[in-house]
Amino acid sequence: MRTSVIKDVSRVVFIDNYLRKGLPCVFKGTFSYFPALSKWIVPRQRNTGNTELNLRYFFSQIDASGKDPLVDVESGRFSHATDRQKSSTPTSPEGANGFFRTQIPLSLFLRLQNMPEVPKEYANLYLAQTPLLNSLPALLEDVMPKSKYLPDASHVYGSSVWIGRNTFTPRHFDPNENLYVMIGGKKKVVLWEPSVVSEGQAKRRGGLGNDNFSPPGQDETSWDEVELNPGDGIYIPERWWHEVESLSPGVTASVNWWFREPAK
């Protein structure tokens, strides 16, 4: 494993040794105190080792807010990581993989995620690239307790919640620094240095558009593969290529913050 593991270092050490050097690192168990770990996820009694969403808690927050927000969900980009060899880029709704993004009520998405047998047309729904913390601000308190590693609000560019089953996000890069924290389930993150792609590719527009996705080439060796469990986090430097795949059988949940490096 080439990626450093941080268990308890100062904020200054993190900024000087990793953030400002553009080197990824894993925070092992650092965020285990997040209330979301126990509030959002519960064990599924029907299948030992599986997990599901805490619908009672989420619905109480929806009721308290007085609205059932529409959330962005996606489906069909890839049903599993093995599909990465079948397509070089994310497909359009008309493509072979039938990729699409749409909006549905949050309560409907949550219920679908907890169904033992989800109808085929809803099996791969993924709440991804979704600012759920803005749509339902009460959840913000579950993932934003004071931490020396979380970026200051003034430096945060955006934040997303990621919830789904059997999820896989193909290799892509982000134009900003990224702190990604696991709330429930387990995921694998594969990293590639920016240098593994051509200069022209690296200068393409970043953000969340499809033009910053690229499949690994056969001659490209990844920098590292890391596994994240609940409470773990990973810092992914800007423009580092990465892909993310769920490893656990139940629902996985995570949250991330894109941020800019604080001034020296």
Residue pairs with C-beta under 8 A, 6 or more apart in sequence:
1 224
1 226
2 223
2 224
3 24
3 25
3 26
3 191
3 223
3 224
3 226
3 234
4 18
4 23
4 24
4 25
4 26
5 25
5 26
5 28
6 14
6 18
6 25
6 26
6 27
6 28
6 30
7 27
7 28
7 29
7 30
8 30
9 17
10 148
11 148
11 149
14 25
14 149
14 235
15 262
17 23
18 24
18 25
18 235
19 177
19 235
19 237
19 261
20 261
20 264
22 237
22 238
22 240
23 237
24 191
24 223
24 224
24 234
24 235
24 236
24 237
24 240
25 234
25 235
26 226
26 228
26 232
26 233
26 234
26 235
27 149
27 181
27 232
27 233
27 234
27 235
28 232
29 229
29 231
29 232
30 147
30 149
30 231
30 232
30 233
31 147
31 181
31 182
31 231
31 232
31 233
32 230
32 231
33 145
33 231
34 142
34 143
34 145
34 181
34 183
34 231
35 141
35 142
35 143
35 145
36 139
36 142
36 143
36 183
36 253
36 255
37 183
37 184
37 230
37 231
39 54
39 57
39 142
40 53
40 54
40 57
40 58
40 142
40 183
40 184
40 253
41 51
41 52
41 53
41 54
41 183
41 184
41 185
41 230
41 251
41 253
42 51
42 52
42 53
42 54
43 50
43 51
43 52
44 50
44 51
44 52
44 250
46 116
47 249
47 250
49 248
49 249
49 250
50 248
50 249
50 250
51 184
51 185
51 248
51 250
51 251
51 252
52 113
52 114
52 250
52 251
53 110
53 113
53 114
53 163
53 251
53 253
55 110
55 111
55 114
58 106
58 107
58 110
59 107
59 110
61 136
61 138
61 139
62 68
62 69
62 106
62 107
62 136
64 138
65 136
65 137
65 138
68 105
68 106
68 107
69 105
69 106
69 132
69 135
69 136
70 103
70 104
70 105
70 106
70 135
71 103
71 104
71 105
71 106
71 109
71 127
71 130
71 132
71 135
72 101
72 102
72 103
72 127
72 128
72 129
72 130
73 101
73 102
73 103
73 104
73 109
73 125
73 126
73 127
73 128
73 130
74 99
74 100
74 101
74 102
74 125
74 126
74 128
74 129
75 98
75 99
75 100
75 102
75 122
75 124
75 125
75 126
76 91
76 93
76 97
76 98
76 99
76 100
76 124
77 90
77 91
77 97
77 99
77 168
77 169
77 170
78 84
78 87
78 97
78 168
78 170
79 97
79 123
79 124
79 166
79 168
80 166
80 168
81 168
81 243
81 245
83 97
83 168
84 168
84 170
84 215
84 216
84 243
86 96
86 97
87 95
87 96
87 97
87 215
88 215
89 210
89 213
89 214
89 215
90 97
90 99
90 170
90 210
90 213
91 97
91 98
91 99
92 99
93 99
93 100
106 132
106 135
106 136
109 125
109 127
109 163
112 118
112 122
112 125
113 125
113 163
113 164
113 165
113 251
114 251
118 165
123 165
123 166
124 164
124 165
124 166
124 167
125 164
126 162
126 163
126 164
126 167
127 161
127 162
127 163
127 164
128 160
128 162
128 164
128 167
128 169
129 160
129 162
129 208
130 160
130 161
130 162
131 158
131 159
131 160
131 161
132 139
132 160
132 161
133 139
133 140
133 143
133 144
133 159
133 161
133 255
134 159
139 161
143 181
143 183
143 255
144 150
149 179
149 233
150 179
150 257
151 177
151 179
151 257
151 259
151 262
152 262
155 259
155 260
155 261
155 262
156 257
156 258
156 259
157 176
157 258
157 259
157 260
158 176
158 257
158 258
159 255
159 256
159 257
159 258
160 255
160 256
161 253
161 254
161 255
162 252
162 253
162 254
162 255
162 256
163 251
163 252
163 253
163 254
164 246
164 251
164 252
165 246
165 249
165 250
165 251
165 252
166 246
167 187
167 244
167 245
167 246
167 252
168 243
168 244
168 245
168 246
169 243
169 244
169 245
170 213
170 215
170 243
171 190
171 192
171 213
171 214
171 215
171 216
171 241
171 242
171 243
172 212
172 213
172 214
172 241
172 242
172 243
173 194
173 202
173 206
173 212
173 238
173 239
173 240
173 241
173 242
174 206
174 207
174 212
174 236
174 238
174 239
174 258
175 206
175 207
175 212
175 238
175 239
176 206
176 238
176 258
176 259
176 260
177 235
177 236
177 237
177 238
177 258
177 259
177 260
177 261
178 235
178 236
178 237
178 238
178 256
178 257
178 258
178 259
179 233
179 234
179 235
179 236
179 256
179 257
179 259
180 189
180 228
180 233
180 234
180 235
180 236
180 244
180 254
180 255
180 256
181 231
181 232
181 233
181 254
181 255
181 256
182 228
182 229
182 230
182 231
182 232
182 233
182 252
182 253
182 254
183 230
183 253
183 254
183 255
184 230
184 250
184 251
184 252
184 253
184 254
185 230
185 246
185 247
185 248
185 250
185 251
185 252
185 253
186 227
186 228
186 229
186 246
186 247
186 248
186 252
187 227
187 228
187 244
187 245
187 246
187 247
187 248
187 252
187 254
188 225
188 226
188 227
188 228
188 244
188 245
188 247
189 225
189 226
189 227
189 228
189 234
189 236
189 242
189 243
189 244
190 222
190 224
190 225
190 242
190 243
190 244
190 245
191 222
191 223
191 224
191 225
191 226
191 236
191 240
191 241
191 242
192 216
192 220
192 222
192 223
192 240
192 241
192 242
193 223
193 240
193 241
194 202
194 239
194 240
194 241
196 217
196 220
196 221
196 241
197 214
197 241
201 214
202 239
204 211
204 212
205 211
205 212
206 212
206 239
214 241
216 222
216 243
223 240
226 234
227 247
228 234
228 254
236 242
246 252
